[in-house]
Amino acid sequence: MPRIKLEPLGITINVSTQNALWRSLKHAKVELVAACGGQGTCGTCALRVFDGAASLSSMQTLEKNTLKNTRRDATFYRLTCQTSVLGDGVVFYLDNKADKKLIQIFERLKNRLAPRAIYHPVTNELLVQEGNLITQEILERLLSDS
């Protein structure tokens, strides 16, 4: 399972190669707006790619046209609903309001004591016991698919 990094959160999460990136991000509770429901026509789920573009699926005509229509440079942006991650090393920059809220939540949690036990939402694995320190690694594991 490939790993991507999300900035400015500074976290790394596992994503599925079987689904569009948008679905993996949604599963990880990184909610990106997709007004068209993931059909690739609105451009609202676009993210800037900082590094690792070669590890992404090739861009199709629909994605190119949508990025052009939304005045985003296809050299730097990808539609998460139309893109699959094929390998490690991709770094994206989150810049919408919902992600700013997620950043605030992470900053409040990181390096603090857990107010209660925190379990992985998919595997039900205990990530941190109540009263223990919430580390960057724990936050990354919380967002991962596995």
Contacts in CASP RR format, 6 or more apart in sequence:
PFRMAT RR
TARGET T0000
AUTHOR 0000-0000-0000
METHOD contacts of the structure
MODEL  1
MPRIKLEPLGITINVSTQNALWRSLKHAKVELVAACGGQGTCGTCALRVF
DGAASLSSMQTLEKNTLKNTRRDATFYRLTCQTSVLGDGVVFYLDNKADK
KLIQIFERLKNRLAPRAIYHPVTNELLVQEGNLITQEILERLLSDS
1 14 0 8 1.000
1 15 0 8 1.000
1 16 0 8 1.000
1 17 0 8 1.000
1 145 0 8 1.000
1 146 0 8 1.000
2 14 0 8 1.000
2 15 0 8 1.000
2 17 0 8 1.000
2 55 0 8 1.000
2 85 0 8 1.000
2 86 0 8 1.000
2 87 0 8 1.000
2 88 0 8 1.000
2 89 0 8 1.000
2 90 0 8 1.000
3 12 0 8 1.000
3 13 0 8 1.000
3 14 0 8 1.000
3 15 0 8 1.000
3 88 0 8 1.000
3 89 0 8 1.000
4 12 0 8 1.000
4 13 0 8 1.000
4 15 0 8 1.000
4 21 0 8 1.000
4 85 0 8 1.000
4 88 0 8 1.000
4 89 0 8 1.000
4 90 0 8 1.000
4 91 0 8 1.000
4 92 0 8 1.000
5 11 0 8 1.000
5 12 0 8 1.000
5 89 0 8 1.000
5 90 0 8 1.000
5 91 0 8 1.000
5 92 0 8 1.000
6 12 0 8 1.000
6 13 0 8 1.000
6 30 0 8 1.000
6 91 0 8 1.000
6 92 0 8 1.000
6 93 0 8 1.000
6 94 0 8 1.000
7 50 0 8 1.000
7 91 0 8 1.000
7 92 0 8 1.000
7 93 0 8 1.000
7 94 0 8 1.000
8 93 0 8 1.000
8 94 0 8 1.000
8 103 0 8 1.000
9 94 0 8 1.000
9 99 0 8 1.000
9 102 0 8 1.000
9 103 0 8 1.000
9 106 0 8 1.000
10 136 0 8 1.000
11 106 0 8 1.000
11 136 0 8 1.000
11 139 0 8 1.000
11 140 0 8 1.000
11 143 0 8 1.000
12 140 0 8 1.000
13 24 0 8 1.000
13 28 0 8 1.000
13 30 0 8 1.000
13 140 0 8 1.000
13 143 0 8 1.000
13 144 0 8 1.000
13 145 0 8 1.000
14 144 0 8 1.000
14 145 0 8 1.000
14 146 0 8 1.000
15 21 0 8 1.000
15 24 0 8 1.000
15 25 0 8 1.000
15 28 0 8 1.000
15 85 0 8 1.000
15 145 0 8 1.000
16 23 0 8 1.000
16 24 0 8 1.000
16 145 0 8 1.000
17 84 0 8 1.000
17 85 0 8 1.000
17 86 0 8 1.000
17 87 0 8 1.000
18 84 0 8 1.000
19 84 0 8 1.000
20 38 0 8 1.000
20 80 0 8 1.000
20 81 0 8 1.000
20 82 0 8 1.000
20 83 0 8 1.000
20 84 0 8 1.000
21 78 0 8 1.000
21 80 0 8 1.000
21 81 0 8 1.000
21 83 0 8 1.000
21 84 0 8 1.000
21 85 0 8 1.000
22 32 0 8 1.000
22 34 0 8 1.000
22 38 0 8 1.000
22 45 0 8 1.000
22 79 0 8 1.000
22 80 0 8 1.000
22 81 0 8 1.000
22 83 0 8 1.000
24 85 0 8 1.000
24 145 0 8 1.000
25 31 0 8 1.000
25 32 0 8 1.000
25 80 0 8 1.000
26 32 0 8 1.000
27 122 0 8 1.000
27 145 0 8 1.000
28 143 0 8 1.000
28 144 0 8 1.000
28 145 0 8 1.000
29 102 0 8 1.000
29 121 0 8 1.000
29 143 0 8 1.000
30 94 0 8 1.000
30 99 0 8 1.000
30 102 0 8 1.000
30 143 0 8 1.000
31 98 0 8 1.000
32 44 0 8 1.000
32 45 0 8 1.000
32 47 0 8 1.000
32 80 0 8 1.000
32 96 0 8 1.000
32 98 0 8 1.000
32 99 0 8 1.000
33 44 0 8 1.000
33 45 0 8 1.000
33 96 0 8 1.000
33 98 0 8 1.000
34 40 0 8 1.000
34 42 0 8 1.000
34 43 0 8 1.000
34 44 0 8 1.000
34 45 0 8 1.000
34 80 0 8 1.000
34 81 0 8 1.000
35 42 0 8 1.000
35 43 0 8 1.000
35 44 0 8 1.000
36 42 0 8 1.000
36 43 0 8 1.000
36 44 0 8 1.000
36 81 0 8 1.000
37 81 0 8 1.000
38 45 0 8 1.000
38 81 0 8 1.000
38 82 0 8 1.000
39 81 0 8 1.000
40 62 0 8 1.000
40 63 0 8 1.000
40 66 0 8 1.000
40 79 0 8 1.000
40 81 0 8 1.000
40 82 0 8 1.000
41 62 0 8 1.000
41 66 0 8 1.000
42 66 0 8 1.000
42 70 0 8 1.000
43 66 0 8 1.000
43 67 0 8 1.000
43 69 0 8 1.000
43 70 0 8 1.000
43 72 0 8 1.000
43 79 0 8 1.000
45 79 0 8 1.000
45 80 0 8 1.000
45 81 0 8 1.000
46 67 0 8 1.000
46 70 0 8 1.000
46 72 0 8 1.000
46 77 0 8 1.000
46 78 0 8 1.000
46 79 0 8 1.000
46 80 0 8 1.000
47 77 0 8 1.000
47 78 0 8 1.000
47 80 0 8 1.000
47 92 0 8 1.000
47 93 0 8 1.000
47 94 0 8 1.000
47 95 0 8 1.000
48 76 0 8 1.000
48 77 0 8 1.000
48 92 0 8 1.000
48 93 0 8 1.000
48 95 0 8 1.000
49 56 0 8 1.000
49 76 0 8 1.000
49 77 0 8 1.000
49 78 0 8 1.000
49 90 0 8 1.000
49 91 0 8 1.000
49 92 0 8 1.000
50 91 0 8 1.000
50 92 0 8 1.000
50 93 0 8 1.000
51 89 0 8 1.000
51 90 0 8 1.000
51 91 0 8 1.000
52 89 0 8 1.000
52 90 0 8 1.000
52 91 0 8 1.000
53 78 0 8 1.000
53 90 0 8 1.000
55 85 0 8 1.000
55 86 0 8 1.000
55 87 0 8 1.000
55 88 0 8 1.000
55 89 0 8 1.000
55 90 0 8 1.000
56 78 0 8 1.000
56 83 0 8 1.000
56 84 0 8 1.000
56 85 0 8 1.000
56 86 0 8 1.000
56 90 0 8 1.000
57 83 0 8 1.000
57 84 0 8 1.000
57 85 0 8 1.000
57 86 0 8 1.000
59 74 0 8 1.000
59 78 0 8 1.000
59 82 0 8 1.000
59 83 0 8 1.000
60 82 0 8 1.000
62 82 0 8 1.000
63 74 0 8 1.000
63 78 0 8 1.000
63 79 0 8 1.000
63 82 0 8 1.000
63 83 0 8 1.000
64 74 0 8 1.000
66 79 0 8 1.000
66 82 0 8 1.000
67 73 0 8 1.000
67 74 0 8 1.000
67 77 0 8 1.000
67 79 0 8 1.000
68 74 0 8 1.000
94 102 0 8 1.000
94 103 0 8 1.000
106 139 0 8 1.000
109 134 0 8 1.000
109 139 0 8 1.000
110 134 0 8 1.000
110 135 0 8 1.000
110 136 0 8 1.000
110 139 0 8 1.000
111 133 0 8 1.000
111 134 0 8 1.000
111 135 0 8 1.000
112 133 0 8 1.000
112 134 0 8 1.000
113 131 0 8 1.000
113 132 0 8 1.000
113 133 0 8 1.000
113 134 0 8 1.000
114 128 0 8 1.000
114 129 0 8 1.000
114 130 0 8 1.000
114 131 0 8 1.000
114 132 0 8 1.000
114 133 0 8 1.000
114 134 0 8 1.000
115 130 0 8 1.000
115 131 0 8 1.000
116 130 0 8 1.000
117 126 0 8 1.000
117 128 0 8 1.000
117 129 0 8 1.000
117 130 0 8 1.000
118 126 0 8 1.000
118 127 0 8 1.000
118 128 0 8 1.000
118 134 0 8 1.000
118 138 0 8 1.000
118 142 0 8 1.000
119 125 0 8 1.000
119 126 0 8 1.000
119 127 0 8 1.000
120 127 0 8 1.000
120 141 0 8 1.000
120 142 0 8 1.000
120 144 0 8 1.000
121 142 0 8 1.000
122 145 0 8 1.000
122 146 0 8 1.000
123 146 0 8 1.000
127 138 0 8 1.000
127 141 0 8 1.000
127 142 0 8 1.000
128 134 0 8 1.000
128 135 0 8 1.000
128 138 0 8 1.000
END
